[in-house]
């Protein structure tokens, strides 16, 4: 009986360890400096290509002044299990300075520069000549830790946001606009967890680097681990209980006299 108690306590302790948050190993970094503070500040400009895309972190509100017709680029990190949503607002020139409707478009690309479909949102919107601003949004599919090579699933790594006007009167090109872009990321939990993971996140080899706060998890941790550990503990306890019931008390059965 004592052995059973010790075994049970060990299993429960192992399950408790699985439910504790695991710290992510990170390389030693120098003390915060002015450059580090600049990296955490909300950006006030946008890139003009994929290679020069400005890094914006989830929760930050990036701003940029541009001209109608410019291509504006930002990039942000998205890890396995996250559902990212991109929102953009464009403050348009004065109505008296415009000659017609402006149609703006918000595109999101993954680390392989594949355009990602939006689960919902308005990624293309027209703005009438009398509109003061236009708002766009794109809610991406859940980032998967691993996928088949032929699939178009979003994978961990850098994601690129491109904002531009796709239709406007020629007279309006070059007019100044103010843009705001914000990215939010929510964790979907174990419901979207899959077996397998990428060898490395899809991030650019050159240019501006980006990664989530705390580093990349690459899908190694999810709530599925907790449920698997709990199931193993329950199965072990059920096995111990079944064994004790079928074994009996260990005493030999009564033999009738003269047998």
N, C-alpha and C positions, 0 to 999 in steps of 0.2 A: 504493500500500500504506500509506503514511503517513497519507493521508486516511482510509482505512478504520479504522486504529488510533485516530485522534483521534475519529472518529465513535462507535466502539464505547466508548471511554473516557467520552465524554459521556453515552451512554445508561446505562452502568453507574452513573455519578455521579448521574444523575437518579433511577435506581431506588433508590439508597442514601438520597437525600433523602426519597423517599416513605416509607421504612421508619423514618425518625427520628420520634420523638414530637413532635407539634405542640403548642406551648404555646397555651393558650386566652387570648385577649385579655381583660383585665379592667380596669375603671376603677380609677384610683388611689384608694386608700382610706386613711383616717387610721390612725395607729398604734393598736395594740390598746389597748382601754380596758376598764374594769370591765364595761360593758354588753356588749362583745364576748365577754368571758369568760363572762358569764352565758348568752349565746346558745349557747356550745359546751358548757355544763354539761348533764348529763342532767336533763330536766324532772322535777319532783316533783308536778305537778298535771295535770289534764286539763281540756279545755274542755267546755262543756255544749251546744254546737251547732256546725254547720259553720263559722260565722263566728268562733267563739272557740276553734277547735281548736288545741291546743297542738302546737308544732313539735317533732318528734323526728327526729333524723338517723339514717341507717342506721348500725348498730353501737352506738348508744346504747341504754340500758335505762331507759325511762321508768317512773316509779311514780306512783301516785295513791291517796289514801284517799277512799272514797266510801261511799254507802249503797246497799243493795240496792234496785233500781228506778231508780237514776240512769242517765242516758245520758252516756257518756264519749266524748270525741272527741279524736283526735290527727291530725296531718297530717305527711306526709313527702314529699320529692321523689323522683321516679323518671324517669330520662332514657332516651332511645332505646337499645335493646339490653340493657336491664337486666331481670333477673328478680328481683322483690322477693318476700320471704316475711315475713309478719307472724305473730308468736307472742304469745299473751297468757296470763297466769296470774292466776287470781282465788283469793285466800285467803278462804275462807268463814267465817262466824261459827261459834262453837262448836256442836257437834251438838245439845247440849241446848237451845240457843236456837232451833233450827229445827224447823219443823213438817211438813216434807216435802221432796220433790225440787225443786231449783232448776235451771232450764235456761237456760244462757247462750249468747249469740250474738255472733259477731265478723263484722262487715260491713266491706268495703273499697269505697270509691267513688273514681272518677277525678275529674279537674278539672271535668267537666261534671256531676258528682254522679250518674253512672250506676253502679249497683252492679256490681262486677266479679266474674265467676265464679272460683272457685278451681280450679286444675289438680289439686291434691290438698290434703289436710289435713282437719281436723275443725273446721269453723266454727260448728257447733251441737253442744253437748254437755250432757247432763243430769248433775247432781251429786246423788247420793243424800243423804239426811239425815245419814248418818254420814261423808260425805266431807269432808276438810279443805281441799281445793282442787280446781279444775277447770282444765284446760289446753286452749287452742284454738289453731288455726293455719290459715293460708290462704296457699298459694303461688300467686301471680298468674301470668298469662300474660306472655310477653315483651313489653315495651313497644315499640311500633312507632314509627318516625320519622314515618310518614304513613299515612293510611287513608282509605277511601272514606267520604263523609259518612253513608251509611246503615249502615255497619258499627259493631260494638260493640267494636272493638279498643282495648286500652289505649294511650293516647298520652302523650307526655312532658308532665310537669306535676306539680301537687300531687295527692296521693292522701290520702284521708281514711279513718281507722279509727274505727269506732263499736263500742263494747263495752257490752252491757247484758244484764240478765236478761229473758227473754221469758216465763218461766212460773215462778211461785213462790207459795206460800200467802200470802194477804193479811196474815197475822200476821207474816210475815217481812220485809215491805217496810219499809225504813228501817234494817234491821240493818247495822252497819258491815262493809265489806270492804276488803281491800288488793289493788290490781291492779298488774300489771307487764306492760308492752308492749315488745317489741323488734322492730326491722325490720332485715332483712339484704337486701343487693342484690348480685347477681352479674352480671358482664358475659357475655352470651351469645356475643359475637364477631360475625363477619361472616355467620354462618349465618342470622341473622334480619334482616339489613340489607335495606332496600327502597329503591327509587328515589323521590325526593321527600322533602320534609320540611315541617313546619308553619312558618307564618310566625312563630309565637311559641308557647312552651309554655303549657299550660292551667293558669294560676295565678290565684288570686283577685285581683280588682281592688282589693278592700278587705279589711281584716282583716290577719291576720298573714301576711307573705310568707315564701316558702320557695324555696330553690334548692339544687342539689347543690354540694358543695365544688368550686371551680374554675369554676362557671358551667354554663350549659346548652350541650350540644353540638348538640342538635336533630338528631342523626343524620348530621351532615355527614362524620364520620370513622368508618371501620370497616376491618376487615382486607381487605375487598373491594378497597379502593384499592390496597393492596400487591400483591395478586394481579393486578389489572388492569395495574399498572405493570410487573410482572415479565413478564406475557404480552406486553405491547407491546415490551419489550426483546428477548425471545426471537424475536418475529415479525420485528423489524427485523434482528437478526443472521441469521436464516434467509434473509431477503430478500437481504442483502448476499452471503451465501455462495452462494445460488443464482445471483445475477447474475454473480459471478466465475466460477462453473463453466460457465455458458452462454456467457459472453463469450469464453472462451479466453484465449490469451496476447496477442491483439491483432496478431499477425503475419499477413500475407497468405498464403493457401494456396499451395502449390507448383504452378506452372504448367508442364506438360510442354513440352519443346522443340517448336517448330513449331506450337504451338497458336495 
